[in-house]
Amino acid sequence: MNFYKIGTIVNTHGIKGEVRVIATTDFIDERFKKNQKVYLDNQAKTPLVIATVRKHKQFILVSFLDMANINFVERFKGLDLLVDEVALAPLDEGEYYYKDIIGAIVIDQAGQTIGSVKEIFETGANDVWVVQRVGKDDLLLPMIDDVIKSVDINNNKIIVDILEGLDD
C-alpha cells in the first residue's frame, strides 16, 4: 500500500482529544472530513477515522473516533497524517497532486536543467512551486500557464518559461 502525507500533527488542542494539524495537501476539504480514514505515519501505520473537523487560525482541528480525550492523542504530536493511494481521486487535465510535482526536475525551454521542485505553497491567486537550484537561491515559480509550459508526470519532468523578473 502506498501512503501520501496530508498533514502534520503539531499539537493537541484542549482536553477532548482534538489535535492541531498543519495541512500539506491541496485538497483539504476532501482529506479532512468526517468519517475519512487516515493513517498515522508510525511503524504500524495506525488507521484512524476522523470524528470531527474544524478550522482554527492556520490549523485544522481534528478529533478521531473513540479518542475523545487528550491522553489518547498526546502521543501523536509530531507525527504525519497519511492517506492511502486508493483515497486519491482522479484529477482533471492540468491538475496535479503535490506528490506528483515535488521532486520533479524543472527544465527551461532551451533544455537546461534548473533544479527540482522541493515544495509547493498556496497563495490567494495560484500555487507557487519552490525550485531548489545548485549553487543559487531557490526559484519561486507561479503555477500559471505563462510559466509552466508542460508537466510530464510519467517522466518526472516540468518544462518552464522563466519570465523576465522571476529570476532576479
C-alpha positions in Angstrom: 0.0 0.0 0.0 1.3 3.5 -0.9 0.7 6.3 1.5 0.8 10.1 1.0 1.2 12.8 3.5 -1.7 15.2 4.0 -0.6 17.0 7.2 1.4 17.0 10.4 0.0 16.9 13.9 1.8 19.8 15.6 0.0 19.8 19.0 -3.1 18.9 20.9 -6.0 21.3 21.4 -8.0 21.3 24.6 -8.7 18.2 26.6 -11.3 16.5 24.4 -8.9 14.7 22.1 -8.5 17.3 19.3 -5.2 17.7 17.6 -3.8 20.7 15.6 -2.9 19.8 12.1 -0.9 21.8 9.6 -2.2 20.6 6.2 0.2 19.7 3.4 -2.4 18.7 0.9 -4.0 20.6 -1.9 -7.5 19.1 -1.2 -8.1 20.0 2.4 -11.9 19.6 2.3 -11.6 16.1 0.8 -8.8 14.8 3.0 -10.1 16.2 6.3 -13.8 15.3 6.6 -15.9 13.3 9.0 -15.6 9.5 8.6 -12.4 9.9 6.4 -9.9 7.1 7.1 -6.3 8.4 7.7 -3.2 6.8 9.0 -0.5 7.8 11.4 3.0 7.8 10.0 4.3 5.4 12.6 5.8 2.0 12.4 2.3 0.3 12.3 0.6 2.9 10.0 -2.1 3.1 12.6 -5.5 3.7 11.0 -7.7 6.4 12.4 -11.2 7.6 11.5 -11.9 11.4 11.7 -14.8 12.2 14.0 -14.8 16.0 13.8 -13.0 18.7 11.7 -13.0 22.4 12.1 -10.7 25.2 11.1 -8.9 27.4 13.7 -6.5 30.1 12.6 -3.9 28.4 10.3 -4.7 25.0 11.7 -7.2 22.2 11.1 -8.5 20.8 14.4 -9.3 17.1 14.1 -10.6 14.5 16.5 -10.7 10.8 15.9 -13.4 8.2 16.7 -13.0 6.6 20.1 -10.3 9.1 21.2 -12.2 11.8 22.9 -9.5 12.5 25.5 -6.2 14.3 25.4 -4.5 11.2 26.9 -5.2 9.2 23.7 -3.8 11.7 21.2 -0.9 13.4 23.1 1.5 10.7 21.7 0.6 11.7 18.2 2.3 15.1 18.4 4.9 15.5 15.6 3.6 12.6 13.5 2.3 13.0 10.0 -1.1 12.0 8.8 -1.3 10.0 5.7 -4.0 8.7 3.2 -3.9 5.5 1.2 -3.3 5.9 -2.5 -6.8 4.4 -3.1 -8.3 7.6 -1.5 -6.8 9.8 -4.2 -9.5 10.9 -6.7 -8.6 11.1 -10.4 -7.8 14.7 -11.4 -8.8 16.8 -14.4 -6.4 17.7 -17.2 -3.9 20.2 -15.9 -4.4 19.3 -12.2 -1.7 17.5 -10.2 -1.2 16.1 -6.7 1.6 17.7 -4.8 3.2 14.2 -4.6 3.5 14.2 -8.4 5.2 17.7 -8.5 7.5 17.6 -5.6 10.8 16.1 -6.7 10.2 16.7 -10.4 13.1 18.0 -12.5 12.5 21.6 -13.8 13.9 22.3 -17.3 13.8 25.6 -19.2 12.6 25.7 -22.8 16.2 25.6 -24.0 16.7 22.2 -22.3 18.8 23.5 -19.4 18.1 21.8 -16.0 17.1 24.5 -13.5 16.6 22.3 -10.4 13.9 20.3 -8.8 10.6 21.2 -7.0 11.2 20.9 -3.3 7.9 22.3 -2.0 4.6 24.0 -3.0 2.8 26.7 -1.2 -0.6 28.2 -1.8 -1.2 31.9 -2.3 -4.5 33.6 -2.9 -4.2 33.6 -6.7 -2.2 30.4 -7.5 0.2 27.9 -6.1 3.9 28.7 -6.1 6.4 26.0 -6.8 9.8 26.3 -5.0 12.6 25.1 -7.2 15.8 24.1 -5.4 18.9 25.0 -7.5 22.5 24.1 -7.1 24.7 27.0 -6.1 21.8 29.5 -6.3 18.9 30.6 -4.2 15.6 28.8 -4.6 13.5 29.9 -7.5 9.8 30.7 -6.9 7.6 29.8 -9.9 4.0 30.8 -10.0 1.8 27.9 -11.3 0.4 29.8 -14.3 0.2 28.9 -17.9 2.7 31.6 -18.9 5.4 30.0 -16.8 4.6 26.3 -16.5 4.6 25.1 -20.2 4.3 21.3 -19.7 4.2 18.8 -16.9 5.2 15.2 -17.6 4.3 13.2 -14.5 5.4 9.9 -16.0 9.0 11.2 -16.7 9.1 13.4 -13.6 9.8 16.5 -15.8 8.4 20.0 -15.9 9.2 22.5 -18.8 9.0 26.1 -17.8 9.5 29.6 -19.3 11.3 31.8 -16.9 9.6 35.2 -17.5 11.7 38.3 -17.1 11.8 39.4 -13.4 11.2 35.9 -12.0 14.9 35.1 -11.5 16.3 38.3 -10.1 
